[in-house]
Amino acid sequence: MNRFTNCIATQKKSSFQIIFVAWMITIVSSNVYSQHRLIEKFDTDDNNIIERSELPEEVVPPFLKMRFGDIDCDKDDGISHQELMTFFKGGRGTCESNRGNFGSSKPYQHRLIKLMDRDENGTIELLEIPPNARIRSSFGKIDCDKSGGISNTELVRFFRSGRSGCPPGIVMESKNKKTKKFLELSSQLNQYSAKMMKPSGKGPYPVIIMSHGSGGAIPGYSRWGKQLVKWGVAPIIIDHYGPRGVRRAPSQVESIEWRKEDLLSLLKVIKDRRDVDQNNVSLAGWSAGAYLVFGGIFNEDIKRQTGFKNSFKAAILFYPASQSVFDNFDLRPIQIPTIFLTGELDRIWSEGDYVWQDNINEIRSENGSFYLKVYPNAIHGFESFPKFLGKKCTPLNCLEYNGEAHQRSIFDLKTFVATYIIK
């Protein structure tokens, strides 16, 4: 009886083990990432994605090439296992037939685009990447189409391919219609960046070299750059801080010296460029950016130092730094057309012992080409400081966006540019 009982118990135990093993196999199999047979067939670089470049001219099945865009729901220029499953579950329909898998009908946007794309043009430019960001050293590998900006597609491809960069022999074609093409003109990217944006036409173009304030190359300068492009000017937006790995200059002396060095370096680059109107190069500076403007127009040795043989066409000064300019530059009347834009309540204009209101005649010429624009109730950064930050004050000054002053400054600068730069 005991033998029979033991035999029955052993059989039950064996049956249970078999069932348990089968159940475990089922569970484990369901957790193993399976690949669609089409991925196994066409994924030649083994990154679990089918790229367009991996498809031969004659594809079987042909719909894979003809309806590539319909299957590619997140628009990263690659078809994944999940996208293929969604496509077939929808009866060979589009992403619209199964939105739940993607949460939204909007194209996927990589988190780094959301984090770093300060000018909101859909790409990450080098000057937008923080100095300590890991992707900075891989910028050239990620930027497959060599447009000077990293797109959503390029980021997704880079990380999905194990950070191996662009597929061999493939130059990606950007699909982002918002992308603004620019040229990186800096010859010393470890010191400064110089982003040139071109208007329509073949050129050569009138150029305005733009130098940011002590707060760095914030998005407000890119917005001004886009305005200038609309007016037929090619802006060159310099970032003096990011490439040097700092958020602010350690001192006024270094800020002045950096801007001088960067301007001289840039002039050596553009003096031989055919897309630059050599007789029509102007300087613009915001706050501490005035160091570049005054350093350029008052430097009598600039032709010898750079080989740039022409005088600057015009000068643009947005609320230029006051005391530091008075202490470090030998000011005298500016002999080229100049526009000086500031806020009525800006400390650099009207509050303190060293203000422009009391010293404006030191730089005002008598030839009738000096324009002073003082906007009521406006302070520092009235057109470039982020609106959502409200009013922010430091021991030196307060900053706040002012919509009315901003719009008036657009009109005034456009008039100035049309009069003296675009003729």
Summary of the structure (lengths in Angstrom):
residues: 423
radius of gyration: 29.9
end to end distance: 113.2
largest distance: 123.5
contacts: 1284
relative contact order: 0.07
helix: 41%
strand: 15%
